[in-house]
Amino acid sequence: MSTMTEIFGSMVFDDKVMEARLPKETYKAMQKTMKDGLPLVDLEVANVVANAMKDWAIEKGATHFTHWFQPMTGVTAEKHDSFISPKDDGKIIMEFSGKELVKGEPDASSFPSGGLRATFEARGYTTWDPSSYAFIKDKSLCIPTAFCSYTGEALDKKTPLLRSMEYINKEALRVLKLFGNEDVTSVKTTVGPEQEYFLVPKELYDQRKDLIYTGRTLFGAKAPKGQELDDHYFGSIKPRVAAYMNDLNEELWKLGILAKTEHNEVAPAQHELAPIYTTTNIATDHNQLTMELMQKVAKKHDLVCLLHEKPFAGVNGSGKHNNWSLSTNTGVNLLEPGETPYENAQFLLFLCAVIKGVDEYQDLLRIAVASAGNDHRLGANEAPPAVVSIFLGDELYGILQAIKEGKSYNSTEKEPMKIGVDILPHFFRDTTDRNRTSPFAFTGNKFEFRMVGSTMSISGPNFVLNSVFGKELKEFADELEGAEDFEEALHDLIVKTIKDHERILFNGNGYEDAWIEEAEKRGLLNLKTTPDCLPYFISEKNISLFEETGVLTRTEVESRYEITLESYCKVIGIEAATMLDMAKKDILPAVTAYSKELADTAIAKKSFISGCECSYEEDIVSKISSLTSKLYSAVQALDADMEKAADMSDVTELSVYYKDIIIPAMDAVRAPADELETLTAKKYWPFPTYGDLLFGVR
């Protein structure tokens, strides 16, 4: 039986494999590219790497190769080609060239482009990302790539991320040089995305059209028990789930994915997997693979993994907490306060860049997590509100206030925890705390961006974070590089930043209505839905940011605006169509049949039992009849509203229509249907209930 150390990375063409299989000079060239970000321009180097990759992959059982990329669909894409090439004698040889490694030409016509190209202009290019390791999946050598149009615009989620990483690296280095860090040659953002998900029995999932078509339940009355007792959170993991987690871990470890923590989450049937932090573009690739493998491994256990942000109403939804930080090639975490953060000017300056950036670009952070699914989750008393704010904890907040007021700060030493049991080991209480209600919380040496939805690629949120904070670092460097007295200029800059942007700091309970009112007084935005926030994306302020940083062109920003709103409209449209189908074909016939049985029973009783009142049957039939009429009227109204939507061509107008008209019409359909579920005999109700789904894994 293989050990964990033997399994880990066994399907990855990683540094260890490259060092063993590549000539020294080729290996050195790859190292310069991967660690220092230098371009790999020599095709001969690519040829050598390609041949070594091919030999290694074939030894591992691979027969094909594919450029693995992340188009704007939100999932990954791949086109597979075999290694075989024909010989003159009718035989074959196994070949893979540097040209095939570096560039691919998939048909781009069916991928979202947001108007970047005409439908008939099908050509697109994938280009090798040598900073992310190739790997083997399903007997194919997968080469992580970027994806662009024929004219060079980004058609994917990875290209802007790579651009943003280069940008923040450049600006962070400028700041670090001011502090005398001459040994630092690169700065990389690191991420650890926690992934929440639900597991439900496949045999029950297959009976729910809404789960199959939309990933969430469109109907469902509250189960007798939900998460009220908090007994699922961190509870003992059921054997069937544990077996799934064990298999999932093994598959992830084979691909070098640092799956570390697993536990039950708050809602019944909900769980979480968290990895160890790694470089952002690699973490993005790994998270895409993690979501794919979660769903694939679940099927082997006759389970279905639900990644939707809100698969069930009335219980917690699922997020993806994006833990973001900055690290140097010398191993220094730039968001580590140290023992005396008050005296750590370098840390304070980077902290101020974050504070200033979140305040000035709170709209972009909200946009970075915008989707139809996440709109159901944000602000729903289990996730951060749609208002963006920063939690720092009492110590850091106190330090900033002291600096702002020109006072000395009396550092509070860590206090030993007093639990009252002598036999327990002694340990010190942290000077900061976690805040699960904050959208953007400092958690010791990183910021946890808690608003990211569970289905999302983390590339979008992270290229926004990198762009915003890179721009702030550039402004700081511009100001400080020309200062006559660096120490004085640094002090003044930190004080000014705190004073100008402290409105974004909030250490309290983000779930309380009082905070929403307070946030409005402070002038903070409350962009509750995707159509509310997306127009800010194409504001001149935000377009200028992306143009200045080189992360997106104006055209690319406008195309992503179109793509995001189109996706929102399509998702709501599919949900509405599914709801109508279920109501018409399943729910209405079922409740009609049940009410007929009750009515027939009442008639039969009265025929055979003199004076029988049949109050139960008559009462339930009356209630069902009334609710059925409400449901049918709501279905007709939703049907009519959807017909009007079909005539709208402007995506902005359509998205607002879906938000203001279609979603409330869907709510009007669901309300009587869910009440009918509570009155209808189980044998008549056409699909599994919340109780079946949430407690079906035993």
C-alpha positions as CSV (number, residue, x, y, z in Angstrom):
1,M,0.0,0.0,0.0
2,S,1.4,3.4,-1.0
3,T,2.2,5.9,1.7
4,M,0.9,9.5,1.7
5,T,4.4,10.8,0.8
6,E,4.5,8.4,-2.2
7,I,1.0,9.4,-3.4
8,F,1.5,13.1,-3.0
9,G,2.2,14.8,-6.4
10,S,2.6,11.4,-8.1
11,M,0.6,12.7,-11.1
12,V,2.3,16.1,-11.3
13,F,5.3,17.1,-13.5
14,D,6.7,19.1,-10.6
15,D,10.1,20.5,-9.6
16,K,11.4,17.1,-8.4
17,V,10.4,15.4,-11.7
18,M,11.9,18.2,-13.8
19,E,15.1,18.2,-12.0
20,A,15.4,14.4,-12.5
21,R,14.4,14.4,-16.2
22,L,15.6,17.7,-17.7
23,P,19.1,18.6,-18.7
24,K,20.7,21.0,-16.1
25,E,20.5,24.1,-18.4
26,T,16.8,23.4,-19.3
27,Y,16.0,22.9,-15.7
28,K,17.6,26.2,-14.7
29,A,15.7,28.0,-17.5
30,M,12.4,26.5,-16.1
31,Q,13.4,27.6,-12.6
32,K,13.9,31.2,-13.7
33,T,10.5,31.2,-15.3
34,M,8.7,29.6,-12.4
35,K,10.4,31.4,-9.5
36,D,11.4,34.8,-11.0
37,G,8.7,35.2,-13.7
38,L,11.2,35.5,-16.6
39,P,9.7,34.6,-20.0
40,L,10.6,31.3,-21.6
41,V,11.5,32.4,-25.1
42,D,13.7,29.6,-26.4
43,L,11.6,27.1,-28.5
44,E,14.4,24.5,-28.1
45,V,13.9,24.6,-24.3
46,A,10.2,24.0,-24.9
47,N,11.0,21.0,-27.2
48,V,13.2,19.4,-24.5
49,V,10.5,20.0,-21.8
50,A,7.8,18.7,-24.1
51,N,9.7,15.5,-24.8
52,A,10.4,14.9,-21.1
53,M,6.7,15.6,-20.2
54,K,5.6,13.1,-22.9
55,D,7.9,10.3,-21.7
56,W,6.9,10.8,-18.1
57,A,3.2,10.9,-18.9
58,I,3.3,7.8,-21.0
59,E,5.1,5.9,-18.2
60,K,2.2,7.0,-16.0
61,G,-0.4,5.6,-18.4
62,A,-1.3,8.7,-20.3
63,T,-2.3,8.4,-24.0
64,H,-3.4,12.0,-24.8
65,F,-2.4,15.6,-24.0
66,T,-4.7,18.6,-23.6
67,H,-4.4,22.3,-23.0
68,W,-6.4,22.8,-19.8
69,F,-7.9,26.3,-19.6
70,Q,-10.5,28.3,-17.7
71,P,-12.9,30.1,-20.1
72,M,-15.5,32.6,-18.9
73,T,-18.0,29.8,-18.4
74,G,-16.8,29.4,-14.8
75,V,-15.6,25.8,-15.4
76,T,-12.5,24.4,-17.0
77,A,-12.2,23.3,-20.7
78,E,-10.0,20.8,-22.5
79,K,-9.6,19.3,-26.0
80,H,-7.7,16.0,-26.1
81,D,-5.1,15.0,-28.7
82,S,-3.2,11.7,-28.7
83,F,0.6,11.5,-28.7
84,I,0.5,9.3,-31.8
85,S,2.1,10.3,-35.1
86,P,2.1,8.1,-38.2
87,K,5.2,6.6,-39.8
88,D,5.7,5.7,-43.4
89,D,5.5,2.0,-42.7
90,G,2.0,2.3,-41.3
91,K,3.2,2.2,-37.7
92,I,3.1,5.0,-35.2
93,I,5.5,6.9,-32.9
94,M,4.7,8.8,-29.8
95,E,5.5,12.5,-30.3
96,F,4.9,15.8,-28.5
97,S,6.7,18.9,-29.6
98,G,7.5,22.2,-28.0
99,K,5.2,24.0,-30.4
100,E,2.3,21.8,-29.2
101,L,3.3,22.5,-25.6
102,V,3.5,26.2,-26.0
103,K,0.4,26.9,-28.2
104,G,-3.0,25.3,-29.0
105,E,-5.8,26.5,-31.3
106,P,-9.1,25.4,-29.9
107,D,-12.4,26.4,-31.5
108,A,-13.4,29.5,-29.5
109,S,-16.8,30.1,-31.2
110,S,-18.9,28.7,-28.4
111,F,-17.2,30.2,-25.5
112,P,-18.5,33.5,-24.0
113,S,-16.7,36.5,-25.4
114,G,-19.0,39.4,-24.5
115,G,-18.7,40.9,-28.0
116,L,-14.9,40.6,-28.3
117,R,-15.3,38.7,-31.6
118,A,-18.0,37.9,-34.1
119,T,-19.6,34.4,-33.8
120,F,-18.1,33.3,-37.1
121,E,-14.6,34.2,-36.0
122,A,-13.9,30.9,-34.3
123,R,-10.2,30.9,-33.7
124,G,-8.7,31.3,-30.2
125,Y,-5.4,30.4,-28.7
126,T,-4.3,28.6,-25.6
127,T,-0.8,29.3,-24.4
128,W,1.2,27.4,-21.8
129,D,1.5,28.8,-18.3
130,P,4.9,27.5,-17.2
131,S,4.4,28.8,-13.7
132,S,1.8,26.1,-13.0
133,Y,2.8,22.4,-13.1
134,A,1.4,20.1,-15.8
135,F,-0.5,17.0,-14.4
136,I,-2.2,13.8,-15.4
137,K,-5.9,13.4,-15.2
138,D,-8.0,10.6,-16.7
139,K,-5.0,9.4,-18.8
140,S,-4.4,12.8,-20.3
141,L,-1.4,15.1,-19.8
142,C,-3.1,18.4,-18.8
143,I,-1.1,21.5,-19.5
144,P,-2.4,24.6,-17.6
145,T,-2.8,27.4,-20.2
146,A,-4.2,30.9,-20.7
147,F,-6.8,31.5,-23.4
148,C,-7.0,34.5,-25.7
149,S,-8.8,35.6,-28.8
150,Y,-7.4,35.8,-32.3
151,T,-6.7,39.5,-31.7
152,G,-5.1,38.9,-28.3
153,E,-7.8,39.8,-25.8
154,A,-8.3,37.6,-22.8
155,L,-11.1,35.1,-23.1
156,D,-10.4,33.4,-19.8
157,K,-10.1,33.9,-16.1
158,K,-6.4,33.0,-15.8
159,T,-4.9,35.7,-18.1
160,P,-6.0,38.7,-16.0
161,L,-4.9,36.9,-12.9
162,L,-1.3,36.4,-14.3
163,R,-1.2,40.0,-15.4
164,S,-2.3,41.2,-11.9
165,M,0.3,39.0,-10.2
166,E,3.0,40.6,-12.4
167,Y,1.7,44.1,-11.6
168,I,1.5,43.7,-7.8
169,N,5.0,42.1,-7.8
170,K,6.5,45.1,-9.5
171,E,4.9,47.7,-7.2
172,A,5.5,45.7,-4.0
173,L,9.2,45.5,-4.9
174,R,9.3,49.3,-5.2
175,V,7.9,49.7,-1.7
176,L,10.2,47.0,-0.3
177,K,13.3,48.7,-1.8
178,L,12.4,51.8,0.2
179,F,12.8,49.8,3.4
180,G,16.2,48.4,2.3
181,N,15.1,45.0,1.2
182,E,17.6,44.6,-1.5
183,D,17.7,40.8,-1.3
184,V,14.0,40.5,-2.3
185,T,13.6,39.8,-6.1
186,S,9.9,38.8,-6.3
187,V,6.7,39.1,-4.3
188,K,3.9,36.7,-4.9
189,T,0.3,36.7,-3.7
190,T,-0.7,33.5,-1.9
191,V,-4.2,32.1,-1.4
192,G,-5.8,29.3,0.6
193,P,-9.5,28.9,-0.5
194,E,-11.7,27.1,1.9
195,Q,-14.4,25.2,0.0
196,E,-17.9,24.5,1.4
197,Y,-20.2,22.0,-0.2
198,F,-23.3,19.7,0.4
199,L,-23.5,15.9,-0.1
200,V,-26.9,14.3,-0.9
201,P,-27.8,10.8,-2.0
202,K,-27.7,10.4,-5.8
203,E,-31.0,8.4,-5.9
204,L,-32.8,11.4,-4.3
205,Y,-31.0,14.0,-6.4
206,D,-32.1,12.2,-9.6
207,Q,-35.7,12.8,-8.6
208,R,-35.3,16.6,-8.4
209,K,-35.4,18.4,-11.7
210,D,-34.4,21.7,-9.9
211,L,-31.2,20.2,-8.6
212,I,-30.4,18.6,-11.9
213,Y,-31.0,21.7,-14.0
214,T,-30.0,24.5,-11.6
215,G,-28.0,23.1,-8.8
216,R,-30.4,24.4,-6.1
217,T,-33.9,23.5,-4.9
218,L,-36.6,25.8,-6.2
219,F,-39.2,24.3,-4.0
220,G,-39.0,22.8,-0.5
221,A,-40.8,23.3,2.8
222,K,-38.6,23.6,5.9
223,A,-37.7,20.2,7.5
224,P,-38.8,19.5,11.1
225,K,-35.2,19.8,12.1
226,G,-32.6,22.0,10.4
227,Q,-29.5,23.5,12.0
228,E,-31.1,24.8,15.2
229,L,-29.2,22.6,17.5
230,D,-25.8,23.3,16.0
231,D,-25.1,19.6,16.3
232,H,-23.7,19.0,12.8
233,Y,-21.0,21.7,13.0
234,F,-17.7,19.9,13.7
235,G,-19.7,16.8,14.6
236,S,-18.6,13.3,14.1
237,I,-18.2,12.5,10.4
238,K,-20.6,9.8,9.2
239,P,-18.8,6.7,7.8
240,R,-20.2,7.2,4.3
241,V,-19.0,10.8,4.2
242,A,-15.7,9.8,5.7
243,A,-15.1,7.2,3.0
244,Y,-15.9,9.9,0.4
245,M,-13.5,12.3,2.1
246,N,-10.7,9.7,2.2
247,D,-11.0,8.9,-1.5
248,L,-11.2,12.6,-2.4
249,N,-8.1,13.4,-0.4
250,E,-6.2,10.7,-2.1
251,E,-7.2,12.0,-5.6
252,L,-6.3,15.5,-4.6
253,W,-2.9,14.5,-3.1
254,K,-2.0,12.7,-6.3
255,L,-2.3,16.0,-8.1
256,G,-0.2,17.8,-5.5
257,I,-3.2,19.6,-4.0
258,L,-2.5,20.5,-0.4
259,A,-5.9,19.3,1.0
260,K,-5.4,19.8,4.8
261,T,-8.6,20.2,6.8
262,E,-12.0,18.6,6.5
263,H,-15.1,18.9,8.8
264,N,-18.8,19.1,9.0
265,E,-20.2,22.6,8.5
266,V,-23.2,24.2,10.1
267,A,-26.1,23.0,8.0
268,P,-27.1,19.3,7.8
269,A,-25.3,17.5,4.9
270,Q,-22.8,20.4,4.6
271,H,-19.1,20.0,4.8
272,E,-15.8,22.0,4.2
273,L,-12.4,21.2,2.8
274,A,-9.5,23.6,3.3
275,P,-6.0,23.5,1.6
276,I,-2.7,24.9,2.7
277,Y,-1.9,28.3,1.1
278,T,0.1,28.4,-2.1
279,T,0.8,30.8,-5.0
280,T,-2.4,32.4,-6.3
281,N,-2.4,31.1,-9.9
282,I,-1.5,27.6,-8.7
283,A,-4.2,27.8,-5.9
284,T,-6.7,28.8,-8.6
285,D,-5.8,25.8,-10.7
286,H,-6.0,23.5,-7.7
287,N,-9.4,24.9,-6.6
288,Q,-10.8,24.2,-10.1
289,L,-9.5,20.7,-9.9
290,T,-10.9,20.3,-6.3
291,M,-14.4,21.2,-7.4
292,E,-14.2,18.8,-10.3
293,L,-12.9,16.0,-8.2
294,M,-15.5,16.6,-5.5
295,Q,-18.2,16.0,-7.9
296,K,-16.5,13.1,-9.7
297,V,-15.6,11.2,-6.5
298,A,-19.1,11.7,-5.0
299,K,-20.6,9.7,-7.8
300,K,-18.4,6.7,-6.9
301,H,-20.1,6.8,-3.5
302,D,-23.6,7.2,-4.9
303,L,-23.6,10.7,-3.7
304,V,-23.9,14.1,-5.4
305,C,-21.8,17.1,-4.4
306,L,-23.7,20.3,-4.5
307,L,-21.5,23.4,-4.9
308,H,-24.3,26.0,-5.4
309,E,-24.1,28.9,-3.0
310,K,-27.7,28.3,-1.7
311,P,-29.0,24.8,-2.6
312,F,-31.5,24.9,0.3
313,A,-33.6,27.7,1.7
314,G,-33.6,28.3,5.4
315,V,-30.2,26.7,6.2
316,N,-26.7,28.0,5.6
317,G,-25.4,28.4,2.1
318,S,-21.9,27.7,0.9
319,G,-19.0,30.1,0.4
320,K,-15.4,29.9,-0.5
321,H,-13.3,31.9,2.0
322,N,-10.4,33.4,0.1
323,N,-7.4,33.8,2.4
324,W,-5.1,36.3,0.7
325,S,-1.6,37.4,1.6
326,L,1.7,38.6,0.1
327,S,5.0,36.7,0.4
328,T,8.6,37.5,-0.7
329,N,10.9,35.0,-2.3
330,T,13.0,35.3,0.9
331,G,10.1,33.8,2.9
332,V,8.6,36.9,4.5
333,N,4.9,37.3,4.8
334,L,4.3,41.0,4.3
335,L,1.0,40.9,6.3
336,E,2.7,39.4,9.4
337,P,2.5,42.1,12.1
338,G,5.3,40.7,14.2
339,E,5.5,41.0,18.0
340,T,5.4,44.8,17.9
341,P,3.1,45.8,15.0
342,Y,3.1,49.4,16.3
343,E,6.8,49.7,15.5
344,N,6.6,47.7,12.3
345,A,6.4,50.5,9.7
346,Q,6.7,48.2,6.7
347,F,3.7,46.1,7.8
348,L,1.7,49.2,8.6
349,L,2.3,50.6,5.2
350,F,1.1,47.4,3.5
351,L,-1.9,47.3,5.9
352,C,-2.7,50.9,4.9
353,A,-2.6,49.9,1.2
354,V,-5.3,47.3,1.9
355,I,-7.4,49.7,3.9
356,K,-7.2,52.4,1.3
357,G,-7.9,49.9,-1.5
358,V,-10.9,48.3,0.1
359,D,-12.4,51.7,0.8
360,E,-11.8,53.2,-2.6
361,Y,-12.8,50.0,-4.5
362,Q,-15.5,48.5,-2.3
363,D,-17.7,48.3,-5.5
364,L,-15.1,46.2,-7.3
365,L,-14.8,43.8,-4.4
366,R,-18.6,43.3,-4.4
367,I,-18.5,42.9,-8.2
368,A,-15.8,40.3,-7.9
369,V,-18.2,37.9,-6.1
370,A,-21.3,38.8,-8.0
371,S,-23.5,35.9,-9.4
372,A,-27.1,34.9,-9.3
373,G,-26.3,32.1,-6.8
374,N,-24.3,34.3,-4.5
375,D,-27.0,36.9,-4.4
376,H,-29.1,34.4,-2.4
377,R,-26.3,34.0,0.1
378,L,-24.9,37.4,0.9
379,G,-26.6,39.1,3.8
380,A,-28.8,36.0,4.5
381,N,-27.7,35.8,8.2
382,E,-25.1,33.1,7.5
383,A,-22.7,35.0,5.2
384,P,-21.3,38.5,5.2
385,P,-23.6,41.3,4.2
386,A,-23.3,42.8,0.7
387,V,-21.8,45.9,2.4
388,V,-18.0,45.6,2.2
389,S,-16.0,46.4,5.4
390,I,-12.7,45.4,7.1
391,F,-12.4,43.7,10.4
392,L,-9.0,44.3,12.1
393,G,-9.5,43.2,15.6
394,D,-9.1,45.3,18.7
395,E,-5.3,45.5,18.9
396,L,-4.7,46.6,15.3
397,Y,-7.6,49.0,15.4
398,G,-6.2,50.4,18.6
399,I,-2.8,50.8,17.0
400,L,-4.2,52.7,14.1
401,Q,-6.2,55.0,16.3
402,A,-3.1,55.8,18.4
403,I,-1.1,56.6,15.3
404,K,-3.9,58.8,13.9
405,E,-4.1,60.7,17.2
406,G,-0.4,61.0,17.7
407,K,-0.4,59.0,20.9
408,S,1.9,56.2,22.1
409,Y,0.4,52.7,22.0
410,N,0.7,50.5,25.1
411,S,1.1,47.1,23.7
412,T,-0.9,44.5,25.6
413,E,1.1,41.4,26.1
414,K,-0.7,38.1,25.3
415,E,-2.6,36.9,28.3
416,P,-2.7,33.3,29.4
417,M,-6.1,31.7,29.0
418,K,-7.7,31.0,32.3
419,I,-10.0,28.0,31.9
420,G,-10.2,26.9,35.5
421,V,-8.8,23.4,35.1
422,D,-5.2,23.1,36.3
423,I,-4.4,19.9,34.4
424,L,-5.0,21.5,31.0
425,P,-1.9,22.8,29.2
426,H,-1.4,26.6,29.4
427,F,-1.5,28.7,26.2
428,F,-1.8,32.3,25.3
429,R,-4.9,34.1,23.9
430,D,-4.5,35.7,20.5
431,T,-4.6,39.5,20.4
432,T,-7.0,39.3,17.5
433,D,-10.1,37.2,16.8
434,R,-11.9,35.8,13.8
435,N,-15.0,37.6,12.7
436,R,-17.3,35.4,10.7
437,T,-19.7,38.3,9.9
438,S,-17.0,40.4,8.2
439,P,-16.6,40.4,4.4
440,F,-12.9,41.2,4.7
441,A,-11.3,40.1,7.9
442,F,-7.7,40.2,9.1
443,T,-6.9,36.8,10.7
444,G,-3.4,37.1,12.0
445,N,-1.2,37.3,8.9
446,K,-3.7,37.4,6.0
447,F,-7.0,38.8,5.0
448,E,-10.0,36.4,4.6
449,F,-12.3,37.6,1.8
450,R,-15.4,35.8,3.0
451,M,-17.8,36.9,0.3
452,V,-16.6,34.6,-2.5
453,G,-19.3,32.1,-3.6
454,S,-18.7,28.4,-3.5
455,T,-19.1,27.7,-7.2
456,M,-16.8,30.6,-8.3
457,S,-13.3,30.5,-9.7
458,I,-11.1,32.4,-7.3
459,S,-9.3,34.0,-10.2
460,G,-11.8,36.9,-10.5
461,P,-11.7,37.9,-6.8
462,N,-7.9,37.6,-6.7
463,F,-7.1,39.6,-9.9
464,V,-9.3,42.3,-8.4
465,L,-7.5,42.2,-5.1
466,N,-4.1,42.2,-6.8
467,S,-5.0,45.1,-9.1
468,V,-6.5,47.3,-6.3
469,F,-3.7,46.7,-3.8
470,G,-1.0,47.0,-6.5
471,K,-2.3,50.4,-7.5
472,E,-2.3,51.6,-3.9
473,L,1.3,50.4,-3.5
474,K,2.2,52.2,-6.7
475,E,0.7,55.4,-5.3
476,F,2.6,55.0,-2.0
477,A,5.9,54.3,-3.9
478,D,5.4,57.3,-6.1
479,E,5.0,59.5,-3.1
480,L,7.7,58.1,-0.9
481,E,10.4,57.7,-3.6
482,G,10.6,61.5,-4.0
483,A,10.4,62.4,-0.4
484,E,13.3,64.5,1.1
485,D,12.7,62.9,4.6
486,F,11.5,59.3,4.1
487,E,10.7,58.7,7.8
488,E,8.6,61.8,8.0
489,A,6.9,61.2,4.7
490,L,6.1,57.6,5.7
491,H,4.6,58.7,9.0
492,D,2.5,61.4,7.4
493,L,1.3,59.0,4.7
494,I,0.2,56.3,7.2
495,V,-1.6,58.9,9.4
496,K,-3.4,60.5,6.3
497,T,-4.5,57.1,5.0
498,I,-6.0,56.1,8.4
499,K,-7.9,59.4,8.7
500,D,-9.1,59.3,5.1
501,H,-10.3,55.7,5.1
502,E,-11.2,54.6,8.6
503,R,-14.9,54.5,7.6
504,I,-14.3,51.1,6.0
505,L,-13.1,49.6,9.4
506,F,-15.8,47.8,11.5
507,N,-15.1,45.3,14.2
508,G,-18.7,44.6,15.2
509,N,-21.5,42.2,14.1
510,G,-22.1,42.5,10.4
511,Y,-25.4,40.6,10.7
512,E,-27.2,43.3,12.7
513,D,-29.5,45.7,10.9
514,A,-27.9,48.5,12.9
515,W,-24.7,48.0,11.0
516,I,-26.4,48.4,7.7
517,E,-27.9,51.7,8.9
518,E,-24.5,52.8,10.2
519,A,-22.8,51.8,6.9
520,E,-25.2,53.9,5.0
521,K,-24.3,56.9,7.3
522,R,-20.7,56.3,6.6
523,G,-21.3,56.4,2.8
524,L,-20.6,52.7,2.2
525,L,-22.3,51.0,-0.7
526,N,-24.9,48.3,-0.1
527,L,-25.1,46.6,-3.5
528,K,-27.5,43.7,-2.8
529,T,-27.7,42.0,-6.2
530,T,-25.7,41.4,-9.3
531,P,-27.7,43.9,-11.4
532,D,-27.2,46.5,-8.7
533,C,-23.4,46.2,-8.6
534,L,-22.4,45.4,-12.2
535,P,-22.9,48.9,-13.7
536,Y,-20.1,50.0,-11.4
537,F,-17.7,47.7,-13.2
538,I,-17.8,49.8,-16.3
539,S,-17.4,53.1,-14.5
540,E,-14.5,55.3,-15.6
541,K,-12.8,54.9,-12.2
542,N,-12.7,51.1,-12.5
543,I,-11.8,51.0,-16.2
544,S,-9.0,53.3,-15.5
545,L,-7.7,51.1,-12.7
546,F,-7.5,48.1,-15.0
547,E,-6.0,50.0,-17.9
548,E,-3.3,51.6,-15.6
549,T,-2.4,48.2,-14.1
550,G,-2.5,46.4,-17.5
551,V,-4.8,43.8,-16.1
552,L,-7.7,44.4,-18.5
553,T,-8.3,46.7,-21.4
554,R,-11.4,48.8,-21.7
555,T,-12.8,46.3,-24.3
556,E,-12.0,43.4,-21.9
557,V,-13.8,45.1,-19.0
558,E,-16.9,45.8,-21.2
559,S,-16.9,42.2,-22.5
560,R,-16.8,40.8,-18.9
561,Y,-19.7,43.1,-17.9
562,E,-21.7,41.7,-20.8
563,I,-20.7,38.1,-20.0
564,T,-21.6,38.4,-16.3
565,L,-25.0,39.9,-16.9
566,E,-25.7,37.4,-19.6
567,S,-24.9,34.6,-17.3
568,Y,-27.1,36.1,-14.6
569,C,-30.0,36.3,-16.9
570,K,-29.5,32.8,-18.3
571,V,-29.3,31.3,-14.8
572,I,-32.5,33.1,-13.6
573,G,-34.2,32.1,-16.9
574,I,-33.3,28.4,-16.5
575,E,-34.6,28.5,-12.9
576,A,-37.9,30.1,-13.9
577,A,-38.4,27.6,-16.7
578,T,-37.6,24.7,-14.4
579,M,-40.0,26.0,-11.7
580,L,-42.8,26.3,-14.3
581,D,-42.1,22.8,-15.5
582,M,-42.2,21.3,-12.0
583,A,-45.3,23.2,-10.9
584,K,-47.3,22.3,-14.0
585,K,-46.2,18.7,-14.5
586,D,-45.5,17.6,-11.0
587,I,-46.9,19.7,-8.1
588,L,-50.3,20.7,-9.5
589,P,-51.2,17.2,-10.7
590,A,-50.0,15.7,-7.4
591,V,-52.1,17.9,-5.1
592,T,-55.1,17.6,-7.4
593,A,-54.9,13.8,-7.1
594,Y,-54.5,14.0,-3.3
595,S,-57.4,16.4,-2.9
596,K,-59.6,14.1,-5.1
597,E,-58.7,11.1,-2.8
598,L,-59.7,13.1,0.3
599,A,-62.9,14.3,-1.4
600,D,-63.8,10.7,-2.5
601,T,-63.1,9.5,1.1
602,A,-65.4,12.1,2.6
603,I,-68.2,11.2,0.2
604,A,-67.8,7.5,0.9
605,K,-67.8,8.1,4.7
606,K,-71.0,10.2,4.4
607,S,-72.6,7.5,2.3
608,F,-71.9,4.7,4.8
609,I,-71.8,6.5,8.1
610,S,-74.9,8.5,9.1
611,G,-74.1,12.0,10.3
612,C,-70.4,11.8,9.6
613,E,-68.9,15.3,9.5
614,C,-65.6,14.4,7.8
615,S,-64.1,17.6,9.1
616,Y,-60.5,16.5,8.5
617,E,-61.0,15.7,4.8
618,E,-63.2,18.7,4.1
619,D,-60.8,21.1,5.9
620,I,-57.7,19.8,4.1
621,V,-59.5,19.7,0.7
622,S,-60.6,23.3,1.3
623,K,-57.0,24.5,2.1
624,I,-55.5,22.6,-0.8
625,S,-58.1,24.0,-3.1
626,S,-57.3,27.5,-2.0
627,L,-53.5,27.1,-2.2
628,T,-53.8,25.3,-5.6
629,S,-55.7,28.3,-7.0
630,K,-53.0,30.6,-5.7
631,L,-50.3,28.4,-7.1
632,Y,-52.0,28.2,-10.5
633,S,-52.5,32.0,-10.7
634,A,-48.8,32.5,-9.7
635,V,-47.7,30.0,-12.4
636,Q,-49.8,31.9,-15.0
637,A,-48.3,35.2,-14.0
638,L,-44.7,33.9,-14.1
639,D,-45.4,32.4,-17.5
640,A,-46.6,35.7,-18.8
641,D,-43.6,37.5,-17.3
642,M,-41.2,35.1,-19.0
643,E,-42.9,35.7,-22.4
644,K,-42.2,39.5,-22.0
645,A,-38.6,38.7,-21.1
646,A,-38.2,36.9,-24.4
647,D,-38.7,40.1,-26.3
648,M,-35.9,42.0,-24.5
649,S,-32.5,42.2,-26.2
650,D,-30.6,44.7,-24.0
651,V,-28.7,42.6,-21.3
652,T,-28.7,45.4,-18.7
653,E,-32.5,46.0,-19.1
654,L,-33.1,42.3,-19.0
655,S,-31.1,41.7,-15.9
656,V,-33.0,44.4,-14.0
657,Y,-36.3,42.9,-15.3
658,Y,-35.2,39.5,-14.0
659,K,-34.3,41.0,-10.6
660,D,-37.4,43.1,-10.2
661,I,-40.1,41.1,-11.9
662,I,-39.1,37.4,-12.5
663,I,-37.5,36.7,-9.1
664,P,-40.5,38.1,-7.1
665,A,-42.8,36.1,-9.5
666,M,-40.8,33.0,-8.7
667,D,-41.2,33.7,-5.0
668,A,-44.9,34.0,-5.5
669,V,-45.0,30.5,-7.1
670,R,-42.9,28.9,-4.4
671,A,-44.8,30.2,-1.4
672,P,-48.1,28.3,-2.0
673,A,-46.2,25.3,-3.4
674,D,-44.2,24.9,-0.2
675,E,-47.3,25.2,2.0
676,L,-49.0,22.6,-0.2
677,E,-46.1,20.2,0.6
678,T,-46.9,20.4,4.3
679,L,-50.5,19.4,3.6
680,T,-50.0,16.7,1.0
681,A,-49.5,13.0,1.9
682,K,-46.0,11.8,1.3
683,K,-46.9,9.2,-1.3
684,Y,-48.4,11.9,-3.5
685,W,-45.7,14.5,-3.2
686,P,-43.7,14.2,-6.5
687,F,-40.1,14.6,-5.3
688,P,-37.9,14.1,-2.2
689,T,-38.4,16.7,0.6
690,Y,-35.8,18.8,2.5
691,G,-35.9,16.2,5.3
692,D,-35.1,13.4,2.8
693,L,-32.2,15.3,1.2
694,L,-30.6,16.9,4.2
695,F,-30.7,13.8,6.4
696,G,-30.5,11.1,3.6
697,V,-26.8,10.3,4.0
698,R,-26.6,7.9,7.0
